[in-house]
Amino acid sequence: MKQFKGFLQGTAVFLGSLALLFGAAFALNLERSWVYQLINAPLMLELSVLSALIVLLLWTGRQRSS
């Protein structure tokens, strides 16, 4: 059950960071179409994976220290 809860938390962090990055890209490129922004989605996906990994590393480091 603990592993499933961790998986859900990781998925939530990943989707949240992806939504945040997509929202930021949309806000910065309002003059461009949403199709153009979806073409740039692989870059945002990479950034969201990296941010999720950073959060995971910080989370596990905090868990080990306490």
N, C-alpha and C positions, 0 to 999 in steps of 0.2 A: 504494500500500500504506500510505503514511503517513496519508493521509486516512481510510482505512478503520479504521486503528488508533485515530485520533483520534475517529472516530465511535463506535467500540466503547467507548472510555474515557468519552466524554460520555454514552452510553446507560447505562453502569454507574453513573456518578455520579448521573444522573437517577433511576434505579430505586432506588439505595441511599438517596438522600435521601427519596424517596417512601415507602420501607419504614420508614425511621427516623421520619418524621413520622406515618405511620399507627400505628406502634408507640407513639409518645409519646401520640397522641390516644387510643389504646385504653387505655393505662395510666392516663391522667388521667380517663377516663370509663368506668371498669369497671362502674358501676351501670347504664349505658345499653346498649342492645342494639347489635349490630354493624350492624343495618340503619340505625339512627340515624347511626352513624359513617360508613357508606357514603354517606348523604345529604349529609354534610358533606365528602365527598371532593373536590369542586371547590375548596374553600378549601385543602385540603392539597395538591392538585395545583398550585395557583398558588404556594403557598409552596415546593414542591419545585422548580418551574421557576425561581423567583427564586434559590433556594440553588444550583441548578446553574449559573445564569448568573454568580453571584458566584464560584463555584469556577472557572468557565471564564475569567473576567476575571483572577483571581489567577494561574491557570496560564499564561495567555498573557503576562501581565506578567512572570512569572518567567522564561519562555522568552526573552523579548526582552532582559531585562537580563543574561542569561548568555551 
